[in-house]
């Protein structure tokens, strides 16, 4: 199946056709991803990465997708005892999962790339490019991305906070691209009585000579078979709450090759991410080593969680993209009531909404990745902006991915509900994004905490306003004026919420989080629109921006029951194929938006 065939408006549509994306190159199909990577990367870095991106795009649309579906059906098995009755607590994975590990950890170096030079690069890859690779990989395989992300984050935490002895012993293995020598990482944090309330944790740590012993139970341990786990535990005599928690590195095996003293009690029977083993663990004096300041374990762990939250948002964005692509291919290939489904007005509306959501999510996730790069270089302002962007992305995108994957399933119809097709797996996997590393409620409260405690609001809104001030095109400036008016109102709302106390402050947290996400994302789309107009005289991105502003920031549900603009019926194919959209189309849409805000 060629790109040309896929982009054909008919795509060989005929009665009874059941098309899917098998054989497509996910990178070559996604011109928006190329646009964004070119926007943030140097020409040299983009050109150096291009052959690898194309290769991964091809693998994602073929072999990786096959392996992922196979591993999803053949879930891991826990072997507690060997033939001689010795405790081994070994997790056995299907060969398809092991082959995916070879692709992820080895061939494409998805963990190593943010720590050392790989793929012919002279230095480690910038986060923008790293997440470009992840974005492609996860469109076919989400489950393995969890241990890869945790290994990546654990290596980052160890590099930042660990002593030289720990770094020398563990870092090279955790960032290895040799499938025979690499070690995976995990974070064991959740307990029965705690859940999101980590301060209620009771797992304890006892000092013994040059190491510590960990005692107690952890209730939810993803990548339970990890070679190295970062564990939160309370040292004897430490205070209650999160301030009393220390961070410890616990290896699965001791230097003499024997198993460390902890048991994997059982594996979780999960709704999604079924190919990756999550389990319950009991520590019986497991040997562990302090990482960093023992009085700041929770704070150090949160630095790992925050990087994982960005990764989580990228992964959810990737599943949104895959859901759109599946829906588009299916709708263009299916005939109903005399024509292709993609010719039906309501199907155009469904497909456009899926595209708008995944394109918007890509804009803010890759921008945040660029902020991450600046933060790593010591930019204090970027560090403050990152503090509020990561929970914003985690809170909105991971929740929205549930809607996108469900809508994509429905767009395919009955086949979408059948396990032979990819849609049901996407729905199952998408649900975990808004649960792990902080539920939506928890991250919404974290957004408010970033505003109140860390004073991140000023940095956030200044970043947005500076972007709007930099606009020069006359048409985009008109739209910038509308967005500025809306953003000022949201900023005022944020100040009012910060002035509240207790429950009154918490109650509107999710609404505020969503609005802040939308105004920031709209400003990024507008910036991309100006770049596209200047370089190509193409108003497609500006069209997307206007649609986004109207749908997510202006529509109240009380306006007239008529579609606010019918231009989508005429320019649908140009939009989804990333072709040229005229200035006149945008001007007509702008007029409708201006009427909506009474300018």
Order of alpha helices (4+ residues) and beta strands (2+ residues): alpha-alpha-alpha-alpha-beta-beta-alpha-alpha-alpha-beta-beta-beta-beta-beta-beta-beta-alpha-beta-beta-alpha-alpha-alpha-alpha-alpha-alpha-alpha-alpha-alpha-alpha-alpha
